[in-house]
Amino acid sequence: MFSVFLCCRCSIIPDECSRLYFEELSFEVVLDIYQLENPRGVIVSVGGQIPNNLAIPLWQAGVKILGTSPADIDTAENRQKFSALMDSIQVDQPVSVPQRMPRLHWVMRCTLAREPF
């Protein structure tokens, strides 16, 4: 099997791969390598936040994504979508407050810690 690995950190080097690229993880770089190598598909659901965030743009550009679907990655990464999913299957969650509301965050911290405010 032929495998291509795109690495942006020297600390993560696979033991076995057919070709190794040390490049930044960006939409343009991944798309260029995809078009050059013409692989069966790309696995984006491992490697952290950047690959997860690239899943939908790459999929929209016609890149075949292997493994977890870009829509499911987006649902898992987007707090509002994930919370809605948990609500739809009736899974209890901690109270969540948008970060753009600092006063409410402070009140919530005090309330959860049972401190007076």
C-alpha positions in Angstrom: 0.0 0.0 0.0 1.2 3.5 -0.9 0.7 6.1 1.8 1.5 9.9 1.8 1.9 11.7 5.1 1.8 15.4 5.5 3.5 16.6 8.7 3.8 20.1 10.1 5.8 19.1 13.2 8.9 17.1 13.3 7.8 15.3 16.5 5.2 13.3 14.6 6.9 11.2 12.0 5.3 7.8 11.1 7.4 4.7 11.1 6.1 3.6 7.7 4.9 5.8 4.9 5.8 5.9 1.2 6.2 9.6 0.9 6.6 12.3 3.6 5.9 16.0 3.2 7.0 18.6 5.8 4.7 21.5 5.1 2.2 23.7 6.8 -1.3 22.3 7.2 -3.4 24.7 5.1 -6.2 24.2 2.6 -3.9 25.2 -0.3 -1.0 22.9 0.6 -3.3 19.9 1.3 -5.1 20.5 -2.0 -1.9 20.9 -3.9 -0.5 17.6 -2.5 -3.8 15.8 -3.1 -3.8 16.9 -6.8 -0.1 15.9 -7.1 -0.4 12.5 -5.5 -3.9 11.6 -6.6 -4.7 9.4 -3.6 -7.8 7.3 -3.0 -8.7 9.7 -0.2 -7.6 11.8 2.7 -7.9 11.0 6.5 -8.4 14.3 8.3 -9.9 13.2 11.6 -6.6 12.6 13.3 -4.0 15.2 14.1 -5.8 18.0 16.0 -7.8 21.1 15.4 -6.3 22.2 12.0 -7.1 19.0 10.1 -10.6 18.9 11.7 -11.2 22.5 10.5 -10.0 21.7 7.0 -12.4 18.7 6.6 -15.4 20.7 5.2 -13.5 23.0 2.9 -11.5 20.1 1.4 -14.7 18.0 1.0 -16.4 21.0 -0.7 -13.4 21.2 -3.1 -13.9 17.6 -4.1 -11.4 15.9 -1.9 -12.5 12.4 -1.0 -12.5 12.2 2.8 -12.0 8.8 4.4 -13.2 7.8 7.8 -15.3 10.2 9.8 -17.5 12.3 7.6 -16.8 16.1 7.4 -20.3 16.8 8.6 -19.8 14.6 11.7 -16.4 16.2 12.4 -18.1 19.7 12.2 -20.8 18.6 14.6 -18.3 17.3 17.1 -16.1 20.5 16.8 -18.9 23.1 16.8 -20.2 23.6 20.4 -23.7 24.7 19.4 -24.2 21.8 16.9 -22.8 19.3 19.5 -25.1 20.7 22.2 -28.1 20.5 19.9 -27.2 16.9 19.1 -26.9 16.0 22.8 -30.3 17.7 23.4 -31.9 15.7 20.6 -30.8 12.4 22.2 -31.6 13.7 25.7 -28.1 13.7 27.1 -27.7 16.0 30.1 -25.0 18.6 29.7 -23.4 21.3 31.8 -24.8 24.8 31.4 -23.0 26.6 28.5 -22.7 30.3 28.2 -21.5 32.1 25.0 -18.0 33.5 25.6 -19.1 36.9 24.3 -21.0 37.4 27.6 -18.2 37.9 30.2 -20.5 39.1 33.0 -22.7 36.0 32.7 -19.6 33.8 32.7 -18.5 35.4 36.0 -22.0 34.9 37.5 -22.0 31.3 36.3 -18.5 30.6 37.8 -19.6 32.0 41.1 -22.9 30.1 41.0 -21.2 26.8 40.2 -18.6 27.4 42.9 -21.3 28.4 45.3 -19.6 31.7 46.0 -21.5 34.9 46.7 -21.5 37.4 43.8 
